[in-house]
Amino acid sequence: MKLVDVHIHLDFPEYAKDLDKVLKKAEESGVKAVIANGVHKESNRSVLEIAKKFRVVKPALGFYPTHTWEFTEEEVDEELDFIRKNKEKVAIGEVGLDYKYPEDEKYKDRKTSIQKQFFEKIIGISEKTKKPLIIHSRKAELDVIEMLESSSLKNPVLHCFSGKKKLMQRAADKGWYFSIPVSVIKSQQFQDMTNYVNLSKLLTETDGPYMAPTPGERNVPENVCLAIKKIGEIKKMEEIEVANNIFMNYQRLFL
Ligand SMILES: [Zn+2]
């Protein structure tokens, strides 16, 4: 079975000690491609290095929304330029909006506007470079959808989308992609999404090291097979057929 994990953080410390083993095991389990997503400057450099070392790994370069205010505007713009010019990336991610930072109400407006400014700029880069965005949208789903709607982007990927059903349908009706996390095995919301979205617009992801099927454990790429199985149940299709379709979606979108 051909498996693909379009969203994982291989540069995170959880994989530092045994990344070669993690990827070997993934390949032995049928994983043909793993998209490592960067979350800031240093992370993007690590992602590129990992992708150079392991053929199964494809790099996505990004800036996690809640990191955007930790750097000066100049530093962030420099990184945007780096992302734009880089030729190895198969996607731009992880990027997006995240409004779940309740601990400091005081700077909330400033932080929201910094993220939105950044997201606007990165949408522009995706429009120019034609590289798809892999988008995080926690508690900010409506703003993400509205900003994408006012762009010319045809193929954004909504990663782990947890917005309301109406918003999910609005995005699906536009033909956007959704990457289904392993938690679809338990989550009614992701099951409803799988049911609604056309198979030709579905992808699979782990968001490793996070969101492991067993809480507290580290997530690994081959766990996407659990999502494939569940998608098969929901779509009433053979697992192999689901896997092949999702792999074709990956190839069409990223290669
Ligand atoms: Zn992520």
Boltz pocket constraint, residues with backbone or C-beta under 6 A from the ligand:
constraints:
  - pocket:
      binder: B
      contacts: [[A, 7], [A, 9], [A, 37], [A, 94], [A, 207]]
      max_distance: 6.0
